[in-house]
Amino acid sequence: MQNLFSAKADKIIRRHAETEEDNPFFLYIAYQNIHTPHQVPIRYLDRTSHDSIRRTILGLQIFSQLTLLWVCNSNLVSGSLLALDESVGKVVTSLVKNNLFDNTIIVFASDVS
């Protein structure tokens, strides 16, 4: 979903740069990545794999459902954050390409503690 938001933001930024470059505009993007249920594309999970932690837990035989849940959940959260970072990067790249970045304020807010 974050790719859809970033693609739409890119279109808005390009259109604004082409037609109204001297006028300010407001763009609000409400990414949902970090909220549950975590649905992370495989390419992000591969980059945040906790296989070594999983092997250590199983090797020491201190396996518990809670421990495994923590390992899996932290992998999903890490993957979600990577996806979010990439999506925000696409928007920033669009602002730079369209010469709007230098006059832009970016604000991050989250309700996730």
Buried (B, 14 or more C-beta within 10 A) or exposed (E): EBEEBBBEBBEBBBEBBEEEEEEEEEBEEEBEBBEEEBEBEEEBBEEBEBEEBBEEBEEEEEEEEEBEEBBBEEBBBBBBBBBBEBBBEBBEBBBEEBEBBEEBEEEEEEEEE
